[in-house]
Amino acid sequence: MHANRALSSDPPITKSSRSRPIVAACRECTAQTQDQQQGDEAMGAQVAAIVAEWQPVLGRFARAVNRDLAGRAAALTAVFGILLLLAQMFGADPLPRSAWQELGIAAERPALRRVYVRESAKLEDLFAVQSYHLDDLINDDGLGVPRLAVTALPRDMARIDDAEARKALFLRTLLPLILQANRELRRARGKVIAALDAQAAGRLGATDALWLQAVAEWYGAAPGNAADLLSRIDAVPPSLALAQAAQESGWGTSRFALRANALFGQRSWGDAAPGLAPKEAERDDFKVRAFPDLMSAVRSYLHNLNSHAAYQDLRDRRAKARALGVPLHAQELVRGLKNYSEEGSDYVAALSELIRSNRLQALDDLHLRPRR
């Protein structure tokens, strides 16, 4: 035992000697932790100082950026307004508006339900669901015409082999639009009559007087001529409008009707004017006017008849019928359309025959179905 102990140079391991290194290590860890905490606190203080120093600078920068953006937004708004004004002054003719829109008579809700159907078979199915058949309506007017605004003619209109089926589809497509446009005109006429009565009694306010003047200018009426103004704000027999649409568009088969919703052959002038140029024409400075939908074409057609000097004869005949208290008759009014076409009297004769042979005047007494 003693020999073995003499061989070792290490001191004997006792309880006190085992605990001394552990205590020293703990003290070193504690010192390092305290130093690290003090370093973190110092670094946090430095960061806080830097933030406090740069906070006013960043605030001024943000305010400057906001002012700069606001200034740019105001400048862009001004430029956009100027461009819009120039477009209105020098751009193409504006799209036609309804009499309600132009005269400030707003509808409570859309009068017709817009329908976009480009296949003739699907349009026939829609009319069948609505029980929309012309013969049934003529025999029983109580049914009423459905409130449908078809936006465009079917693309395959020209490929319908049955001529009578094509005609019936064409008439049913346009009839609700014409009835609605005439209703708008009658309502506008009633408002103008009320304004004229107030003017005659000395009760027309300044605002209403300006409105009445604007209406007269829009229709091209002679200033201060109430009779001329009333002769211009009036309806057209549906049979006459349908006959002209059929004649001018080939019962909806023309390129202008299918591609530009041009039903009545109205012209537009200038390179920027919306429309389609005729393929064969003696003059190349005009186009057949295009419209965004069929309703716009109908409204523009009625405004054309009610405002253009070429159709004064038609308006005189209509005003005479109103003065006599008799219904408007398409065969009488058609005589006032000699200036609508270069064919003159031959054009009038063709329209008259079209109205007679297709029994279109039977549609003049129809009305739209009541709103649900």
C-alpha positions as CSV (number, residue, x, y, z in Angstrom):
1,M,0.0,0.0,0.0
2,H,2.7,2.5,1.0
3,A,4.8,1.6,-2.0
4,N,1.9,2.3,-4.4
5,R,1.1,5.6,-2.8
6,A,4.8,6.7,-3.1
7,L,4.6,6.1,-6.8
8,S,1.9,8.9,-7.2
9,S,3.0,12.6,-7.2
10,D,-0.6,13.9,-7.1
11,P,-2.0,15.1,-3.7
12,P,-4.7,13.2,-2.2
13,I,-8.2,14.1,-3.3
14,T,-10.3,15.3,-0.4
15,K,-13.9,16.8,-0.3
16,S,-12.6,20.4,0.0
17,S,-10.3,20.0,-2.9
18,R,-13.1,18.7,-5.2
19,S,-15.4,21.7,-4.6
20,R,-12.9,24.5,-5.1
21,P,-12.7,24.5,-9.0
22,I,-16.5,24.4,-9.3
23,V,-17.0,27.5,-7.2
24,A,-14.4,29.3,-9.1
25,A,-16.0,28.5,-12.4
26,C,-19.4,29.7,-11.2
27,R,-17.9,32.9,-10.1
28,E,-16.4,33.4,-13.5
29,C,-19.7,32.7,-15.2
30,T,-21.5,35.2,-13.0
31,A,-18.9,37.8,-13.8
32,Q,-19.3,37.2,-17.6
33,T,-23.1,37.4,-17.4
34,Q,-23.0,40.7,-15.5
35,D,-20.5,42.0,-18.1
36,Q,-22.7,40.9,-21.0
37,Q,-25.8,42.5,-19.4
38,Q,-23.9,45.7,-18.9
39,G,-22.8,45.6,-22.6
40,D,-26.4,45.0,-23.8
41,E,-27.6,47.9,-21.7
42,A,-25.0,50.1,-23.1
43,M,-25.8,49.1,-26.7
44,G,-29.5,49.6,-26.1
45,A,-28.8,53.1,-24.8
46,Q,-26.7,53.8,-27.8
47,V,-29.5,52.6,-30.2
48,A,-32.0,54.7,-28.3
49,A,-29.8,57.7,-28.5
50,I,-29.4,57.2,-32.3
51,V,-33.2,56.8,-32.8
52,A,-33.9,59.9,-30.7
53,E,-31.3,61.9,-32.7
54,W,-32.7,60.8,-36.1
55,Q,-36.4,60.8,-35.3
56,P,-36.9,64.5,-36.1
57,V,-35.0,64.1,-39.3
58,L,-37.1,61.2,-40.4
59,G,-40.3,63.0,-39.5
60,R,-39.3,66.0,-41.6
61,F,-38.5,63.6,-44.5
62,A,-41.9,61.9,-44.2
63,R,-43.7,65.2,-44.2
64,A,-41.8,66.4,-47.2
65,V,-42.5,63.2,-49.1
66,N,-46.3,63.5,-48.3
67,R,-46.3,67.0,-49.5
68,D,-44.5,66.0,-52.7
69,L,-46.9,63.2,-53.4
70,A,-49.9,65.4,-52.7
71,G,-48.5,68.0,-55.1
72,R,-47.9,65.4,-57.8
73,A,-51.5,64.0,-57.3
74,A,-52.9,67.5,-57.7
75,A,-50.8,68.1,-60.8
76,L,-51.9,64.8,-62.4
77,T,-55.5,65.6,-61.6
78,A,-55.2,69.0,-63.3
79,V,-53.6,67.5,-66.4
80,F,-56.3,64.8,-66.6
81,G,-59.0,67.4,-66.4
82,I,-57.4,69.5,-69.2
83,L,-57.1,66.4,-71.4
84,L,-60.7,65.4,-70.7
85,L,-61.9,69.0,-71.6
86,L,-59.9,68.9,-74.8
87,A,-61.3,65.5,-75.7
88,Q,-64.8,66.8,-75.2
89,M,-64.1,69.9,-77.3
90,F,-62.3,68.3,-80.2
91,G,-63.2,64.6,-80.0
92,A,-65.8,62.6,-81.9
93,D,-69.5,63.3,-81.4
94,P,-70.7,62.1,-78.0
95,L,-72.8,58.9,-77.8
96,P,-76.6,59.6,-77.9
97,R,-78.3,59.9,-74.5
98,S,-81.9,59.1,-73.7
99,A,-84.4,61.9,-73.4
100,W,-84.6,61.2,-69.6
101,Q,-80.8,61.7,-69.2
102,E,-80.6,64.8,-71.4
103,L,-83.7,66.5,-69.9
104,G,-82.8,65.6,-66.3
105,I,-85.7,63.1,-65.9
106,A,-84.0,60.2,-64.0
107,A,-85.6,56.8,-64.0
108,E,-86.1,55.2,-60.6
109,R,-84.5,52.0,-62.0
110,P,-83.6,50.6,-65.4
111,A,-86.8,50.4,-67.5
112,L,-85.6,47.4,-69.6
113,R,-83.5,44.4,-68.7
114,R,-80.4,44.3,-70.8
115,V,-79.8,41.0,-72.7
116,Y,-76.7,40.0,-74.5
117,V,-77.5,37.0,-76.8
118,R,-75.5,36.6,-80.0
119,E,-77.1,33.4,-81.3
120,S,-80.5,33.5,-83.0
121,A,-81.6,30.2,-81.5
122,K,-80.9,31.3,-78.0
123,L,-82.7,34.6,-78.6
124,E,-85.7,32.6,-79.9
125,D,-85.6,30.5,-76.7
126,L,-85.5,33.6,-74.6
127,F,-88.6,35.1,-76.4
128,A,-90.4,31.7,-76.0
129,V,-89.8,31.7,-72.3
130,Q,-91.2,35.3,-72.2
131,S,-94.3,34.1,-74.3
132,Y,-93.3,36.8,-76.8
133,H,-95.1,36.2,-80.0
134,L,-96.3,39.1,-82.2
135,D,-99.5,37.4,-83.3
136,D,-100.5,36.7,-79.7
137,L,-99.8,40.3,-78.7
138,I,-101.8,41.7,-81.6
139,N,-104.8,39.4,-80.7
140,D,-104.5,40.1,-77.0
141,D,-102.9,43.4,-76.2
142,G,-103.3,42.7,-72.5
143,L,-100.1,40.6,-72.6
144,G,-97.8,43.5,-73.3
145,V,-94.3,43.5,-74.8
146,P,-91.6,42.1,-72.4
147,R,-89.1,44.6,-71.1
148,L,-86.0,43.3,-72.8
149,A,-83.2,45.4,-74.2
150,V,-81.2,43.2,-76.6
151,T,-77.8,44.8,-76.9
152,A,-76.9,43.6,-80.4
153,L,-78.4,41.5,-83.2
154,P,-77.5,37.8,-83.4
155,R,-74.3,37.2,-85.3
156,D,-76.0,34.6,-87.5
157,M,-78.9,36.9,-88.5
158,A,-78.0,36.8,-92.1
159,R,-77.8,33.0,-92.1
160,I,-81.4,32.4,-91.0
161,D,-82.9,30.8,-94.1
162,D,-86.6,31.4,-93.2
163,A,-87.3,35.0,-94.2
164,E,-90.5,35.2,-92.1
165,A,-88.7,33.8,-89.1
166,R,-85.9,36.4,-89.6
167,K,-88.3,39.2,-89.9
168,A,-90.2,38.2,-86.7
169,L,-87.0,37.9,-84.7
170,F,-85.9,41.4,-86.0
171,L,-89.2,43.0,-85.1
172,R,-89.4,41.5,-81.6
173,T,-85.8,42.6,-80.9
174,L,-86.4,46.2,-81.7
175,L,-90.0,46.7,-80.6
176,P,-89.3,47.0,-76.9
177,L,-86.5,49.5,-77.6
178,I,-88.8,51.7,-79.7
179,L,-91.6,51.6,-77.2
180,Q,-89.3,52.6,-74.4
181,A,-87.7,55.4,-76.3
182,N,-91.2,56.8,-77.2
183,R,-92.1,56.6,-73.5
184,E,-89.1,58.7,-72.7
185,L,-90.1,61.3,-75.3
186,R,-93.7,61.5,-74.0
187,R,-92.5,62.0,-70.5
188,A,-90.0,64.7,-71.6
189,R,-92.8,66.3,-73.6
190,G,-95.0,66.5,-70.5
191,K,-92.3,68.1,-68.5
192,V,-91.7,70.7,-71.3
193,I,-95.4,71.5,-71.5
194,A,-95.5,72.1,-67.7
195,A,-92.5,74.4,-68.0
196,L,-94.0,76.3,-70.8
197,D,-97.3,76.7,-68.9
198,A,-95.4,78.0,-65.9
199,Q,-93.5,80.4,-68.2
200,A,-96.7,81.8,-69.7
201,A,-98.1,82.3,-66.2
202,G,-94.9,84.1,-65.0
203,R,-94.1,81.3,-62.5
204,L,-91.0,79.8,-64.2
205,G,-87.9,80.1,-62.0
206,A,-84.5,81.0,-63.2
207,T,-83.1,77.5,-63.0
208,D,-86.1,76.0,-64.9
209,A,-85.8,78.7,-67.5
210,L,-82.2,77.8,-68.2
211,W,-83.2,74.1,-68.4
212,L,-85.9,74.9,-70.9
213,Q,-83.4,76.9,-73.0
214,A,-81.0,74.0,-72.9
215,V,-83.7,71.6,-74.1
216,A,-84.6,74.0,-77.0
217,E,-81.0,74.2,-78.1
218,W,-80.5,70.5,-77.9
219,Y,-83.5,70.0,-80.2
220,G,-82.6,72.9,-82.5
221,A,-85.8,74.8,-81.8
222,A,-86.2,78.4,-82.6
223,P,-85.6,80.6,-79.5
224,G,-88.8,81.4,-77.7
225,N,-91.0,79.4,-80.1
226,A,-93.0,77.1,-77.9
227,A,-94.9,75.5,-80.9
228,D,-91.6,74.7,-82.7
229,L,-90.2,73.1,-79.5
230,L,-93.2,70.9,-78.9
231,S,-93.3,69.8,-82.5
232,R,-89.8,68.4,-81.9
233,I,-90.3,66.6,-78.6
234,D,-92.7,63.9,-79.7
235,A,-93.0,60.2,-80.4
236,V,-92.8,58.3,-83.7
237,P,-95.2,55.5,-84.6
238,P,-93.4,52.2,-83.9
239,S,-94.4,50.9,-87.4
240,L,-92.5,53.8,-89.0
241,A,-89.4,53.2,-87.0
242,L,-89.5,49.5,-87.6
243,A,-89.9,50.0,-91.3
244,Q,-87.0,52.3,-91.6
245,A,-84.8,50.0,-89.5
246,A,-85.8,47.1,-91.8
247,Q,-85.2,49.1,-95.0
248,E,-81.8,50.5,-93.9
249,S,-80.4,47.4,-92.4
250,G,-81.8,44.7,-94.7
251,W,-83.9,43.3,-91.8
252,G,-80.8,43.2,-89.6
253,T,-78.5,41.4,-92.0
254,S,-76.2,44.3,-93.2
255,R,-72.6,44.6,-92.2
256,F,-73.3,47.9,-90.5
257,A,-76.1,46.5,-88.4
258,L,-74.2,43.4,-87.3
259,R,-70.8,45.0,-86.6
260,A,-71.8,48.6,-85.6
261,N,-75.4,48.4,-84.3
262,A,-76.2,50.8,-87.1
263,L,-79.9,50.3,-87.9
264,F,-80.9,53.5,-89.6
265,G,-78.0,54.4,-91.9
266,Q,-77.0,57.5,-90.0
267,R,-73.8,59.0,-91.1
268,S,-70.8,60.4,-89.2
269,W,-68.2,62.8,-90.6
270,G,-64.5,63.1,-90.0
271,D,-61.6,60.6,-89.6
272,A,-62.2,60.4,-85.8
273,A,-65.9,59.8,-86.0
274,P,-67.0,56.3,-84.8
275,G,-68.4,54.2,-87.6
276,L,-67.8,51.9,-90.5
277,A,-66.8,53.2,-94.0
278,P,-68.9,51.9,-96.9
279,K,-66.9,49.6,-99.1
280,E,-68.4,51.1,-102.2
281,A,-69.2,54.8,-102.0
282,E,-68.7,57.8,-104.3
283,R,-67.4,59.9,-101.3
284,D,-64.9,58.7,-98.7
285,D,-65.4,61.5,-96.2
286,F,-68.2,59.9,-94.2
287,K,-68.9,56.7,-92.3
288,V,-72.0,54.9,-91.2
289,R,-72.3,55.8,-87.6
290,A,-71.6,53.1,-85.0
291,F,-73.3,52.7,-81.6
292,P,-72.5,50.8,-78.4
293,D,-75.8,49.1,-78.5
294,L,-79.2,48.9,-80.3
295,M,-80.9,51.2,-77.7
296,S,-78.4,54.0,-78.5
297,A,-79.1,53.6,-82.2
298,V,-82.9,53.9,-81.6
299,R,-82.5,57.0,-79.4
300,S,-80.2,58.7,-81.9
301,Y,-82.6,58.0,-84.8
302,L,-85.5,59.6,-82.9
303,H,-83.4,62.6,-82.0
304,N,-82.3,62.9,-85.6
305,L,-86.0,63.0,-86.9
306,N,-86.9,65.5,-84.1
307,S,-84.0,67.9,-84.6
308,H,-82.7,67.8,-88.2
309,A,-83.9,70.5,-90.6
310,A,-84.4,67.9,-93.3
311,Y,-87.3,66.4,-91.5
312,Q,-89.4,69.5,-90.9
313,D,-92.1,68.1,-93.1
314,L,-92.5,65.1,-90.9
315,R,-92.7,67.2,-87.8
316,D,-95.3,69.5,-89.4
317,R,-97.5,66.6,-90.2
318,R,-97.2,65.2,-86.7
319,A,-97.9,68.6,-85.1
320,K,-101.0,68.9,-87.3
321,A,-102.3,65.5,-86.1
322,R,-101.7,66.6,-82.5
323,A,-103.6,69.8,-83.1
324,L,-106.5,67.9,-84.6
325,G,-106.4,65.4,-81.7
326,V,-106.1,62.3,-84.0
327,P,-103.7,59.4,-83.6
328,L,-100.3,59.5,-85.4
329,H,-100.5,57.5,-88.6
330,A,-97.4,56.0,-90.1
331,Q,-98.6,56.1,-93.7
332,E,-99.2,59.8,-93.3
333,L,-95.9,60.7,-91.6
334,V,-93.8,58.6,-94.0
335,R,-94.5,61.2,-96.7
336,G,-92.3,63.6,-94.7
337,L,-89.2,61.5,-95.2
338,K,-88.3,62.3,-98.8
339,N,-85.1,63.8,-97.6
340,Y,-84.0,60.8,-95.6
341,S,-82.7,59.1,-98.7
342,E,-81.3,60.2,-102.1
343,E,-84.0,58.1,-103.6
344,G,-86.6,60.6,-102.5
345,S,-90.2,59.6,-103.4
346,D,-89.1,56.1,-104.3
347,Y,-87.8,55.7,-100.8
348,V,-91.1,56.9,-99.3
349,A,-93.0,54.4,-101.6
350,A,-90.7,51.5,-100.5
351,L,-91.3,52.3,-96.8
352,S,-95.0,52.6,-97.3
353,E,-95.2,49.2,-99.0
354,L,-93.0,47.7,-96.3
355,I,-95.4,48.9,-93.6
356,R,-98.4,47.7,-95.5
357,S,-97.2,44.3,-96.6
358,N,-95.8,43.4,-93.2
359,R,-98.9,44.7,-91.3
360,L,-96.6,46.8,-89.1
361,Q,-99.3,49.3,-88.1
362,A,-100.9,46.5,-86.0
363,L,-97.9,47.0,-83.6
364,D,-98.5,50.7,-83.0
365,D,-101.0,50.1,-80.2
366,L,-98.8,47.6,-78.2
367,H,-97.3,48.6,-74.9
368,L,-94.6,47.4,-72.5
369,R,-95.5,45.0,-69.8
370,P,-96.0,46.6,-66.3
371,R,-93.0,46.5,-64.0
372,R,-92.9,43.8,-61.5
